[in-house]
Amino acid sequence: MDQMVISQEIYDLFDEFTHSTMQRRVFMRRLAKLAGGTAAATVIAPMLTCNYAHAAVAENDPRIKVSRVTFKGASGDVTGYLAMPANGTKFPAIVVTHENRGLNPHIEDVTRRFATEGFLALGVDYMSQIGGTPKDDDAAAKEFSKMDAGKAVADGVAAVSYLKGHANSNGKVGTVGFCWGGGMSNQIAVNSPDLAAGVSYYGIQPKAEEASKIKAKMMLHYAGEDARINERMDEWKKALDAAKVENQQFVYAGQQHGFNNDTSSARYNKEAADLAWSRTVDFFKKNLS
């Protein structure tokens, strides 16, 4: 089924499903009503969900080195996926924050992509506080709601400190996050004075009065059709400007929430994702060197 036949109502339903405790059977029943039947729903559903078989950078790519690490956070031991260039000793560092399904293969792949661009990148498992990210997405969704949001923010701040002092870091740290992680990237910027640069992909914005706490330079990516997130987009931009926080905001017209995630064929848009990625990499190279 061509992506063009997927209605905005279906995209909105999937967004509700991924950001709530809705059970999959309920999602599929509602999807069938919108799609015109169970057969159509069974075709559309895999296009919306993630196929982790896809990876842009393999784990054994000779350009990089990867490892599993543990650092101390507010919730105790926090695990992470560390990737860096195979050659060299000191690199600008980036905290990579996952969506609301935990540190899954897609975010590990994104972490490796940053390593190929010359960064020391750490994909943090914020679900460490409840035992780590489950392998199954539905199980991860169920467990994710049990997380303590305050501890998660503090763990993100701890990740910045961890990378700042890492033997392979040049001491300058940025953060990037997607969906839930986009909101977390904003919160890390609010709460970490050590952060030099922050990038948020379609992330929930902090309270306007918190903008004055940010010391980092910010880049904000939004999907044009993402009404839930975009509701406070302009308010947050005005707050950053008023607080004299150097920031850039980009809205990708016609795109859906999650347009960067290339494991979800229905929402992914290569042109928008490539443009946002190039802007993000250039931003980090400029501000973390």
Phi, psi and omega in degrees: 000132181292143180302330185296339182274353179281119184282163176297328178298324178289317176300318180295322177297316180295322177298318177297318180299316184282345181243025178214185178263019179304132178284151184299323181296325177291317177302313182294323178295316180290324177296319180300321179295318181286326185275345180098016177145165182295322182298315179294321180297322181289339175278318185287321186306313179295335178288332180275323182277173190267138174250100187282001176293336179282134173210128180285326180232119181290153182296331180264019178302127184293348180283345188226167171233138180232154178201162173262133183229165176225137176222164182277129176233185180295333182264010183106217179287126178247130180264157181205167180245113187255132178226142180210162176300147181291333181243139182111170183232332183233127184223150169297146190244149182222130169273122180256122185248130188283171173283190185274029171240011175085189181280085183262177182303328179295314181291327173297321177295317177299320178299318178294324179300319178295325178297322179292342178270001176102015183251153167272110188242136181238111172276110185273135173267094181291346177278004176305326183295342178238025174104359177102165182288124174294156179289328183269132184297319180295321177294321179297319179298318180294317183284332186301324182293347181274354183290149174271114186297321180296318178293325179298315178299315180296326176293324176295319177296320178296326178295322176299314180296320179300314181288326180300324181262005182292144183300333181259011179262147174275003177094354178253129188234138173240172176221146176221140180213158186233131179061241175306321179293333175295319175295321178293323177300319176298317181291324176297319178299321178294323191256354181242107177291346180277350183285131181265329184206138180229138178234129179240124172262115177037056182253149176297139184272147173292177173296145184304322183291348180276350181302325183293346180276347187280129177256341184278160169276145189236146172229129186238123178251132179229147174270134185299330183263016186262072187300323183299314181280324187285352182304324182248014183301309183291323178300317181292321177299315179296323179294319178295316179298316181296327179276001181060036173273121178297123185211155174231138179234132180232132177245126184261100188302136176079358185266156182262155171309130181090016184298341180279342187279102185280006173268354179244098191295330183288319184268335183295137173229112187298317183298312180293318181296317180295320179294315179296320180296314181297321177295319181295313181297315179298319179299314180292319180297323179290320190258354180244002183283000000 
